[in-house]
Amino acid sequence: MPKARAHLLISGRVQGVFFRAFTEETARGLGLKGWVRNVSGGNVEAVFEGEKKDIEHAIDLCYKGPPVSHITGIEVKWEDFTGEFKSFSVKYW
């Protein structure tokens, strides 16, 4: 299967609702690598690398999010796979 990379900007009620932990658990469960972080304006940004079908599944799950979240949109930018990540992590920068 082809390797892919997706850069996401997730908007809605996604900060303070365990969205980063949910995303990390989702990515690791699907064998994806990359990172997730909060950004100004109340959004969450994430990068997934791995099998394209697994990334697409992760994006679908992000639309649901954890129980108290409310997702109003996800911007997805497909990029070239780099293989730069060893795991998936939560970033605090």
N, C-alpha and C positions, 0 to 999 in steps of 0.2 A: 504494500500500500504506500502511496506517496506521503512523504512527510510535508507538513505545512506549519505555518505560523499565523496566528491571528492576534491582533491588537484590539482590545475592547475598551470602550468607555460606556459605563453602565450608569444610567441616571434613574432617579426616583428616591424612595426612602431606602437607602442602601448603606448609610453610615450609622453606627450605634445599634445595629440589629444583627450582628455576627455574620455579615455578608462576606467579609474577607475569610473568616474561618470556614464558612460554607464553601466558598470558591476553592480554597486550598484542599479541603476534603474531597470535593468533586474532582479536581484535577489529579490528585494523587490516586484516587480510585480508578481513574481512567488511564493512568500511566503517562499523564502529560507533565511537561516541565515548563517553567517560567516563573511568573510572580504576579502578585495582586497588591494593590495599595489604595488608600484613600487619597483623593485629590481635592483641591479647593473647590468650593461650590457645592459640596455635598455628594459628589460622584465617586465612583470606584473605577479604577483603571486596572486592566489585567493583560498579560501576554501569555498565550498558550502556545506550546510547541509539541508536536507529536503527529500521530496519524490524523489525517483530515477528518475522517469519520468520527473519531473520538473528540476532536475539537468541536465539531458540529453538535455532538451530543452534549458537551459541556456548555455550549452556548444556549442550547435548549433548556438545560437545567438552570442556568443563570436567569433565564426569563421567569422561572418560578421562584428561585431564591429561598432563603430560610422563611419560616412561618410569619414573622412580623415585618418582613420587608415588603416593599411595593415598587416594582420595576416599571418605569414609564417608557424606557427605551434603551436599546443597546446599539451603539455604533460599532460596526465591525470593519476593520481594515485588514485584508489579507496581505501578508508579506512573505518574502522568501524565507524559507527555513534556514536557520543559522547553526543550530546544534550547540549554542553557547551555554545552555543551562545544564546543571547536573541534577537538579531536583526542582520542586515547586516550592516557593516560599512566600511569606507575607513580608512586604517591605514597609518600613516605617519612615520613608523619606519622600 
